Amino acid sequence: MGGVLTSEAVAQRLGRNVFKARRRAGFSQEELGELACIHQTHIGYIEVGQRVPRVDTLIKLASALAVGVEELLAGIEWVVPAPTRPGSFAAQPPIPPAARKVFPDALR
């Protein structure tokens, strides 16, 4: 597989990260659920890799565990298949001050 994670592998990695952070914090699934306002069953599904949490749930978990979201996402990354892709966002360089003076109407 060459280091590329499948969706199932992503769910399992994320679940393992949540499990480790919860154990380090000393919480049961029930206690974490109460702190994060998430049902303990949902936490269990996340930890065993049966569910991938939504962003808001991930933020709640990280806050309740007093860790950064990046810790829960450790080992997971998106690999872009090519440097540029149609329809993707790209940062444009700022317009230099000299160009603003030469073409002021073009910037309105």
C-alpha positions as CSV (number, residue, x, y, z in Angstrom):
1,M,0.0,0.0,0.0
2,G,3.0,2.3,0.1
3,G,2.2,4.3,3.2
4,V,-1.1,5.5,1.8
5,L,-4.0,5.1,4.3
6,T,-7.4,3.8,3.2
7,S,-10.6,5.3,4.7
8,E,-10.7,2.3,7.1
9,A,-7.1,2.8,8.1
10,V,-7.7,6.5,8.7
11,A,-10.7,5.7,11.0
12,Q,-8.6,3.2,12.9
13,R,-5.6,5.6,13.3
14,L,-7.8,8.4,14.4
15,G,-9.6,6.0,16.9
16,R,-6.3,4.8,18.3
17,N,-5.2,8.4,18.8
18,V,-8.4,9.3,20.6
19,F,-8.1,6.1,22.7
20,K,-4.5,7.0,23.7
21,A,-5.4,10.6,24.6
22,R,-8.4,9.5,26.6
23,R,-6.3,6.9,28.6
24,R,-3.5,9.5,29.2
25,A,-6.1,11.9,30.5
26,G,-7.5,9.2,32.8
27,F,-11.1,9.3,31.6
28,S,-13.6,6.6,30.9
29,Q,-15.6,6.8,27.7
30,E,-18.5,7.9,29.9
31,E,-16.6,10.7,31.5
32,L,-15.2,11.9,28.2
33,G,-18.7,11.8,26.8
34,E,-20.0,14.0,29.6
35,L,-17.2,16.5,29.2
36,A,-17.5,16.6,25.4
37,C,-21.3,16.3,25.2
38,I,-21.0,13.2,23.1
39,H,-22.7,9.9,23.8
40,Q,-20.2,7.3,25.2
41,T,-21.3,4.8,22.5
42,H,-20.2,7.2,19.8
43,I,-16.8,7.6,21.5
44,G,-16.6,3.8,21.5
45,Y,-17.3,3.6,17.8
46,I,-14.7,6.3,17.1
47,E,-12.1,4.5,19.2
48,V,-12.5,1.2,17.4
49,G,-12.5,2.8,13.9
50,Q,-16.1,2.2,13.1
51,R,-16.9,6.0,12.8
52,V,-14.9,9.0,11.7
53,P,-16.1,12.1,13.7
54,R,-17.3,15.3,12.2
55,V,-15.1,18.4,12.7
56,D,-17.2,19.8,15.5
57,T,-17.0,16.4,17.3
58,L,-13.2,16.3,16.8
59,I,-12.9,19.8,18.3
60,K,-15.1,18.8,21.3
61,L,-13.0,15.7,21.9
62,A,-9.7,17.6,21.7
63,S,-11.0,20.3,24.1
64,A,-12.2,17.8,26.6
65,L,-8.9,15.9,26.5
66,A,-6.9,19.2,26.7
67,V,-4.9,18.3,23.5
68,G,-4.7,19.9,20.1
69,V,-6.7,18.5,17.2
70,E,-3.4,17.8,15.5
71,E,-2.6,15.3,18.2
72,L,-5.8,13.4,17.4
73,L,-4.9,13.6,13.7
74,A,-1.3,12.5,14.1
75,G,-0.2,10.1,11.4
76,I,-3.1,11.1,9.1
77,E,-2.5,13.4,6.1
78,W,-3.8,14.0,2.7
79,V,-1.5,13.2,-0.1
80,V,-2.1,15.4,-3.1
81,P,-1.8,13.3,-6.3
82,A,-0.3,16.2,-8.4
83,P,1.1,19.7,-7.6
84,T,-1.8,21.4,-9.3
85,R,-5.4,20.2,-9.7
86,P,-8.3,21.7,-11.6
87,G,-10.6,23.6,-9.4
88,S,-8.3,23.7,-6.4
89,F,-7.5,26.9,-4.5
90,A,-4.2,28.5,-4.9
91,A,-2.7,31.5,-3.1
92,Q,-2.1,34.5,-5.3
93,P,1.0,36.7,-4.6
94,P,0.1,40.1,-3.3
95,I,0.0,43.0,-5.8
96,P,3.2,45.0,-5.4
97,P,2.7,48.7,-4.4
98,A,4.3,49.9,-7.7
99,A,1.6,48.0,-9.7
100,R,-1.1,49.6,-7.7
101,K,0.0,53.1,-8.7
102,V,0.4,52.2,-12.4
103,F,-3.0,50.4,-12.7
104,P,-5.3,51.9,-10.0
105,D,-8.5,51.4,-11.9
106,A,-7.8,47.7,-12.4
107,L,-7.9,47.1,-8.7
108,R,-11.4,48.3,-8.1
